[in-house]
Amino acid sequence: MTDADVLDEVFDVIKDRKETLPEDSYTTSLFTHEKGENAVLEKLGEETTELILAAKDDDREEITHESADIVYHMLVLLAMKDMDVDDLRDELAERR
């Protein structure tokens, strides 16, 4: 696996969890939470706030950690909306 494949690999796991809903999975809990997509949107807001605080503290390790949390929850949201990583890639490619 190359570093470029990691988003696809993580997204594949998210899609699998959406389909199979294993009981012991955090990802499953996001898909089955009584708040539905609001749970993911709240997590995105929370992680964004944490990223801002890490950036203000100039804490590179925390910036990396919180950025990864945002990307993960964004990928869950894409899966909830029946979108995929290619939708994101296409949008980013248009911005070059």
Summary of the structure (lengths in Angstrom):
residues: 96
radius of gyration: 14.3
end to end distance: 25.8
largest distance: 41.0
contacts: 232
relative contact order: 0.13
helix: 79%
strand: 0%
